Amino acid sequence: MFAAYAAVGMVLSLHFNLVDSDAPSRVANAGYVLFSRDPHLGAIGFVWNPIPSLTEIPLLLLSHLWPPMLSQGQAGTFMAAAFMAGAVWQVRGITLDRGVPALWRWIIIAGFALNPMIFLYGGNGMSEAPYVFFTLWAVRRLLRWVRSDQVNDLVVAGVALGLDYLTRYEAAMAAAAATAVVIGVAMLRSSARGRRERAKLAAVDGTVVAFPFFVCFMGWTLASWITTGVAFSQFSSQYGNSSQVSNASSGVAAFQRLAGGPITIVVRDVLYLEPLLPLLVIVVLVLAVRRTEVDTLVPIGVFGGVLMFEAYAQFSGQTFAWFRFFIMTVPLMVVLATLLWPCRGDGHPDRLGAIAAPGNGVLSRRLRAVELGPGMARLSRRMSPMATSRRNRAIVGGLFVAVFVLSSIPATWAGMMNPLVGTQSEQTGLHAVVDSGFRSPAPSALRNNAYVANYIDQLNLPDGSVLMDTFIGWDVWLQSQHRKQFVITSDYDFAAFLNAPYESGIRYILVSDPVQDARADAINQRYPTIYRDGAGIASLVMTVPATGDDQTWRLYRVNPL
C-alpha cells in the first residue's frame, strides 16, 4: 500500500500537476529548518501542527540527490504514503485483535485501503494520512484495553492521541472523547464499592490516557508562546485558519446556501463516504447490547467525537465546506464492521492464552493439531458441527460485511466527482484527469511561481537581498535554486529587515496582491500601499499576473536613501 499510495501521489503531482497547496507548503516549512538563510527548528512554524513537517525533514536530506523531493514537495508524498500505509496496518491489527476470520479481515482491509479518499490522501502530502493513522492507533489500543485492562494500552493510546494533536488540532476532540470513554468504561466494570470509590479509580485510568496528550498540548502551546509570543497561532495569528475563514466568510456562506445549508453538507458528506453507516451503527449497537460488550463505545466515541466537532464547525461557519474534513467516517465504518464479529480472548493476539482460546486463530488450531496429530486434527475439523457452523457463519457474514464496507468505494468516488462535494483543487482536478478531454487542472499554479523564482535567480543576488513573506511566497522559495537570497518570515531578523529594508541590505521586495491574500502578508501590513505604488521606498520592476488559482506578484527594487 505504501508503494501504491506513493506512486499515485507522484503521478498526480508530477505528471498531472494536481497539487493542493497545503501539502508542498508543509514541505516548505520543513525546508526552512534546513535550507533557509537562518536555519533553526523554530522555522517550522506554529500555525500548522508540526508532525507532518517534522517527518519530512529527514527526507529533505535526500533533495541533493533528487531535487523534486524539495522543489516539487515530493517529501510530502512519501510522508503521506508511509502514514496511510501504517493506517492500513492498524486496521489489519484491529481485525486480528478481534479474531476476525480471514475472509472478513481482507474485505475490511480492502474497504479501507481502497477507498478513493484514503487512496488520494495517502499520496497527496496532506495531513489527513498521519491524522487517520494516529487516531486509528489510539482506537486500537483502547479496544485492547477494554478487553485486557492493561495500563500499557492506555499509555500507548495516550501517546497516540498526543501525537495526533501535533498533527491536527481536531485531535483535541478525539482525546476528550477517549478520556470520557475510558472513565465511563472503568466505572461500569469496577468492582469497588460505592460510586465515589469507582469514580476515583476511573479517574486514574482517565488521567493515564489523558496525560500524554496534555504534555503534547502544553509543550506545543508553550513553544509557540515562547518563540512567537502567540500561544495559539492557528486561531489568533494573521496567518491562521480562523483569519482565513473570517476573510472568506462571505464565500463560505454563499457556498453553504448553494449546497443546501450546513446540515445538508454534513449529512451529504458522511453518506457519500459511507452510505450504510447509519444502518451499521444500529446493528452494532444491538449486538453490543445482546453481548453486553462495551467495545462499541470506543470507535463511536473517538471517531464520532471528531465528526461531531467537524459538524459543529460547519454549523457555526468556522471552517470551509471541504469533503476531506469528514474522512474519519471511513475508519469509523471499518472498525464498526470489525465489531460485528464476536470477540474471543482479551484482544491481545501476541499472548499465547488469548490466541489459544477456543476459536481464536491459527495458533489455536496448531495447538490442537499437536495434541491430536495431523490426521485426527483434519478429521476433527471436518466432522465438527461447531467448526462447520462457524465457517458458514463467517462466509455468510462476510457477504454482509462486503455490502457494508465495499459500498463506500463507488459512493465516495461519486462524491469526489460531484462539483458540490469535491470542491478542493485536488478533487476538482480529478474531473479533468478522468475526462477524455483532459487538460492540466492547474496549468500555471507552479509555473507562475517558478517563473518568478527563476527571474530572481538570474539576478545573481547575494544572500539576504530579497524580502518576502512566505505565507504566500512559500512556493517561490521552493522553486528557487538560491534560497538563501530570501529574507523570509521565519528568520529571526525578518522584522529588522522589514522596518529598514535598504539599510539592512535588501535590494528587492516581492509583494503579493493584498486582495488575493486577504491582507495577511506582513509586507503589505507594514507598507499598506506598497503593492499599488511602492510606498515611496521602492520602484516597480515587473508584475506577474495570476492566470489561474495562483498569486499575482509584483517585484520592486528598493530605492537608495
KEKOLVO-233085 format. One line per field, with one value per residue (C-alpha): y, x, z. Coordinates in steps of 0.1 Angstrom, whole numbers, always signed. Layout:
REM residues N
y [Y|...]
x [X|...]
z [Z|...]
This chain:
REM residues 561
y [+0|+24|+18|+22|+54|+69|+60|+76|+107|+112|+106|+131|+158|+154|+144|+160|+189|+180|+197|+211|+240|+229|+199|+215|+244|+220|+207|+243|+246|+216|+232|+264|+244|+231|+253|+289|+318|+314|+277|+267|+243|+271|+280|+250|+275|+274|+279|+243|+213|+201|+163|+163|+188|+171|+138|+154|+169|+136|+131|+166|+155|+135|+165|+169|+136|+142|+179|+174|+160|+197|+218|+198|+188|+151|+146|+152|+124|+99|+112|+107|+73|+60|+71|+59|+25|+25|+32|+1|-18|-6|-17|-51|-52|-44|-73|-96|-85|-92|-127|-118|-146|-142|-135|-107|-94|-90|-74|-49|-41|-36|-15|+9|+8|+11|+38|+67|+93|+71|+65|+102|+114|+86|+102|+139|+151|+165|+159|+135|+105|+109|+122|+89|+68|+82|+81|+45|+36|+52|+34|+0|+4|+15|-16|-38|-20|-27|-64|-66|-37|-34|+0|-1|+0|+32|+47|+40|+52|+85|+88|+83|+110|+134|+128|+131|+166|+175|+165|+181|+204|+184|+156|+175|+164|+128|+130|+144|+117|+89|+101|+102|+67|+53|+69|+56|+20|+19|+29|+4|-26|-15|-39|-12|-5|+29|+54|+77|+49|+37|+73|+77|+45|+56|+90|+73|+55|+87|+105|+78|+82|+120|+128|+122|+143|+171|+171|+174|+201|+222|+216|+229|+258|+269|+265|+287|+313|+315|+316|+339|+355|+339|+307|+296|+308|+287|+308|+342|+347|+367|+335|+311|+292|+315|+345|+328|+316|+351|+368|+342|+342|+356|+330|+302|+314|+316|+281|+267|+283|+268|+234|+235|+247|+233|+204|+192|+195|+174|+146|+146|+143|+115|+95|+99|+85|+57|+54|+24|+39|+47|+11|-4|+17|+4|-32|-29|-13|-40|-67|-49|-49|-85|-95|-70|-56|-20|-22|-2|+29|+33|+39|+57|+79|+88|+89|+102|+129|+142|+141|+159|+186|+190|+192|+219|+238|+236|+248|+277|+287|+282|+261|+255|+230|+205|+169|+158|+171|+140|+115|+99|+84|+57|+43|+45|+23|-4|-6|-10|-37|-55|-54|-73|-104|-116|-111|-141|-137|-104|-87|-93|-117|-117|-136|-173|-177|-153|-169|-205|-198|-217|-204|-178|-181|-201|-210|-225|-248|-257|-265|-288|-304|-311|-327|-348|-354|-342|-368|-366|-328|-327|-353|-334|-301|-318|-335|-309|-293|-262|-257|-261|-237|-212|-215|-210|-180|-165|-168|-155|-127|-119|-112|-87|-71|-68|-49|-26|-18|-21|+0|+30|+28|+38|+61|+80|+83|+97|+123|+133|+137|+159|+195|+205|+179|+175|+212|+212|+216|+180|+167|+190|+182|+146|+156|+166|+136|+111|+133|+123|+159|+163|+195|+202|+212|+239|+245|+277|+272|+261|+276|+311|+309|+290|+319|+345|+323|+318|+356|+364|+337|+352|+385|+367|+385|+379|+363|+383|+407|+398|+404|+381|+368|+331|+329|+332|+330|+296|+281|+308|+298|+261|+267|+289|+275|+301|+301|+320|+352|+355|+370|+352|+353|+327|+344|+359|+393|+395|+423|+443|+439|+448|+480|+492|+474|+494|+498|+461|+452|+444|+452|+437|+432|+406|+416|+397|+411|+421|+414|+378|+371|+387|+413|+387|+394|+411|+434|+447|+453|+472|+493|+494|+510|+491|+468|+498|+524|+511|+531|+556|+531|+510|+511|+485|+461|+437|+423|+386|+384|+354|+331|+306|+299|+312|+345|+379|+391|+424|+427|+461|+474|+492|+529|+541|+566]
x [+0|+29|+42|+7|-1|+33|+30|-4|+7|+38|+18|-9|+15|+44|+25|-9|+2|-26|-15|-32|-11|-13|+9|+40|+37|+43|+73|+85|+81|+104|+128|+131|+146|+174|+180|+168|+192|+185|+181|+166|+139|+115|+114|+90|+62|+34|+3|+2|+9|+45|+43|+39|+68|+90|+86|+96|+128|+149|+135|+147|+183|+179|+169|+205|+202|+166|+157|+119|+119|+120|+113|+81|+71|+76|+87|+51|+41|+63|+52|+16|+21|+40|+14|-16|+1|+5|-32|-39|-17|-36|-69|-54|-42|-77|-92|-65|-71|-107|-101|-120|-119|-96|-124|-139|-104|-94|-128|-125|-88|-98|-128|-104|-73|-90|-115|-108|-104|-79|-61|-60|-49|-25|-3|-10|+11|-17|-20|-50|-28|-10|-42|-60|-30|-27|-64|-66|-36|-53|-86|-68|-51|-83|-101|-74|-76|-113|-106|-74|-75|-37|-23|+3|-25|-38|-3|+2|-33|-25|+8|-10|-35|-8|+10|-24|-28|+7|-8|-42|-60|-92|-75|-82|-118|-107|-86|-116|-139|-113|-109|-146|-150|-122|-137|-171|-160|-138|-167|-190|-167|-152|-156|-151|-179|-196|-199|-172|-146|-154|-151|-117|-104|-119|-103|-69|-75|-87|-56|-33|-48|-51|-16|+5|-20|-18|+20|+19|-7|+12|+45|+34|+15|+45|+69|+46|+43|+80|+90|+64|+46|+13|+1|-24|-12|-37|-66|-51|-24|-30|-19|-42|-73|-96|-83|-86|-122|-131|-118|-136|-168|-190|-178|-183|-218|-226|-214|-234|-265|-257|-252|-284|-271|-247|-269|-273|-235|-227|-253|-244|-206|-210|-233|-212|-183|-202|-238|-247|-231|-264|-276|-243|-243|-277|-267|-235|-253|-280|-253|-233|-264|-271|-235|-231|-200|-187|-162|-185|-182|-146|-149|-182|-168|-135|-143|-178|-164|-142|-171|-194|-167|-165|-202|-203|-176|-198|-229|-211|-193|-158|-144|-147|-171|-145|-152|-119|-129|-152|-126|-129|-162|-141|-121|-153|-171|-144|-138|-176|-176|-149|-170|-198|-177|-179|-146|-129|-100|-86|-78|-41|-30|+5|-4|-5|-35|-56|-47|-51|-86|-113|-118|-91|-70|-42|-22|-52|-57|-19|-20|-50|-32|-1|-24|-45|-20|-23|-47|-70|-69|-81|-108|-119|-122|-142|-167|-171|-206|-193|-164|-189|-213|-185|-172|-207|-213|-180|-189|-225|-213|-185|-211|-229|-196|-187|-220|-215|-178|-172|-203|-183|-159|-183|-202|-170|-159|-193|-189|-155|-168|-197|-188|-207|-189|-153|-146|-109|-83|-70|-106|-119|-87|-98|-127|-101|-80|-108|-123|-112|-106|-81|-62|-40|-63|-39|-15|+0|-1|+35|+48|+39|+59|+87|+89|+93|+119|+139|+138|+151|+178|+191|+198|+226|+219|+239|+224|+197|+188|+152|+124|+94|+66|+64|+27|+20|+56|+65|+64|+87|+111|+108|+113|+144|+179|+193|+171|+194|+189|+155|+148|+117|+91|+108|+141|+148|+158|+129|+113|+145|+148|+112|+115|+147|+150|+177|+199|+197|+209|+175|+176|+143|+109|+85|+49|+16|-18|-34|-68|-59|-40|-66|-40|-22|+12|+34|+50|+15|+6|+38|+36|-2|+4|+35|+16|+0|+28|+59|+50|+77|+106|+107|+102|+83|+104|+77|+42|+34|-4|-24|-35|-55|-56|-21|-9|-3|+32|+50|+87|+100|+136|+144|+152|+185|+182]
z [+0|+6|-29|-44|-25|-33|-70|-73|-54|-77|-109|-99|-87|-111|-143|-139|-117|-93|-61|-30|-19|+18|+10|-5|+19|+47|+29|+27|+65|+68|+42|+62|+91|+69|+39|+47|+53|+91|+97|+130|+143|+151|+114|+111|+121|+147|+126|+115|+137|+134|+128|+90|+85|+112|+94|+61|+74|+71|+36|+26|+32|+0|-20|-32|-49|-62|-62|-66|-31|-20|-51|-60|-25|-30|+6|+14|-9|+8|+43|+35|+19|+49|+74|+53|+48|+86|+90|+68|+92|+122|+106|+100|+136|+149|+129|+142|+178|+174|+159|+127|+101|+71|+47|+68|+75|+39|+30|+58|+49|+12|+21|+40|+19|-15|-5|-31|-4|+15|-17|-27|+7|+11|-15|-18|+11|+32|+70|+67|+65|+98|+113|+104|+114|+149|+156|+145|+166|+197|+189|+185|+219|+236|+222|+236|+270|+271|+269|+289|+314|+308|+317|+290|+264|+280|+279|+242|+234|+252|+233|+200|+209|+219|+185|+169|+184|+170|+136|+136|+162|+158|+177|+209|+205|+200|+232|+251|+238|+245|+281|+287|+272|+294|+326|+317|+309|+341|+362|+346|+352|+385|+414|+440|+464|+463|+435|+449|+450|+415|+403|+419|+402|+369|+372|+375|+342|+326|+338|+324|+289|+290|+305|+273|+253|+279|+278|+240|+242|+267|+251|+217|+232|+253|+224|+203|+230|+238|+202|+186|+216|+205|+223|+197|+163|+145|+159|+167|+141|+109|+90|+109|+98|+118|+100|+66|+73|+85|+54|+32|+53|+25|+1|+27|+34|-3|-9|+20|+6|-28|-13|+7|+41|+67|+78|+42|+37|+68|+61|+24|+30|+56|+34|+3|+23|+39|+27|+50|+82|+100|+95|+106|+138|+147|+140|+160|+190|+190|+190|+217|+240|+233|+240|+269|+252|+256|+228|+205|+227|+217|+179|+182|+210|+194|+157|+164|+186|+158|+133|+157|+161|+123|+121|+147|+128|+97|+115|+131|+99|+115|+87|+49|+35|+24|+19|+35|+69|+73|+62|+97|+86|+67|+97|+118|+94|+91|+128|+134|+107|+127|+159|+141|+149|+185|+203|+220|+244|+257|+224|+226|+198|+210|+242|+240|+262|+241|+208|+221|+234|+216|+181|+183|+152|+137|+168|+185|+155|+156|+193|+188|+159|+181|+207|+183|+155|+119|+107|+137|+136|+100|+107|+138|+118|+90|+114|+140|+137|+156|+131|+101|+117|+124|+88|+74|+96|+85|+49|+52|+75|+51|+24|+46|+56|+19|+13|+43|+37|-1|-10|+2|-27|-56|-33|-23|-59|-68|-40|-52|-88|-75|-80|-49|-27|-40|-40|-32|-60|-59|-61|-87|-107|-108|-130|-157|-151|-158|-186|-221|-230|-201|-197|-167|-138|-126|-155|-142|-104|-102|-134|-123|-91|-109|-134|-105|-88|-120|-128|-93|-95|-127|-110|-91|-59|-26|+4|+23|-5|-14|+12|+10|+33|+29|+38|+1|-12|+0|-35|-49|-22|-30|-68|-63|-68|-45|-14|+9|-11|+5|+39|+49|+77|+99|+100|+134|+118|+95|+114|+114|+76|+72|+91|+74|+40|+23|+55|+60|+26|+9|-28|-39|-23|-36|-28|-32|-41|-8|-22|-30|+2|+24|+36|+57|+40|+66|+39|+29|+65|+72|+40|+31|-4|-15|-38|-56|-57|-39|-7|-16|-8|-40|-78|-98|-118|-130|-125|-129|-131|-119|-146|-125|-88|-83|-69|-86|-78|-81|-78|-65|-65|-32|-37|-23|+5]
